[in-house]
Amino acid sequence: MAVPKRRTSKTRKRKRRTHKKIKPKNLNNCDNCGELVMPHRVCVSCGYYKGEKVAEVKGE
């Protein structure tokens, strides 16, 4: 069975795990209502996408 000859240092271990962090979501403002929306998605508050009405919004 393969066994490491030397102990993995803290620095080496942490360098290997640097890509596992959580990245913040990229949010843009809706052109119509100003609500925060993920890019390339229909706005859930007004139903607009790229300045055109594409979906009906259910009333509260």
N, C-alpha and C positions, 0 to 999 in steps of 0.2 A: 504494500500500500504506500502511496506517495505521501510523504510527510515533509513540511517545510523545514529547511535547515535552520533558518533564523526566524525570530518573531517579527511579525509585521508591525512596523512602527506606527504611532498615532498619526503622524503626518501623511504617511503613505496611504493609510486606510482612509483618512479624510479626503485626500485628493481623489481617490477612487469614487467617493460618494458625493462629490460636488454636484453632479447632474441630477441628483434625486430630490432637489428642493422643489417646492411648489411655486409656480410662476403666477403672477397676478393676471387676472383676465383683462383683455383689451376691450374697453368700452368706448363707444362714440356717442355723441348727442344726436338725437333724432332731428332731422331738418324741419319737420313739421311742428312737433310739440316740445322739443328740447329734452325729452326723457332719455336716460342712459339705455343704449341698445347695443347688443353685440353686433359686430360688422357682418354684413350680408344676411341680415335677418329682418323680418317684418317687425315693426314696432308693435308691442302688445297693447300699448295704451291708446294709440290712434289708428292702427291698421295701415299705415303708409310705408312704402318701400321705394326709395329713390324718387320721392316727390309724387308718387302716384298711389291712389287708394287701391289696395289689392285685397283687403280683408275687412269683413265687418267685425266690429267690436261689440261684445255682449254688454248690455247695460247693467249697472250695479243694482 
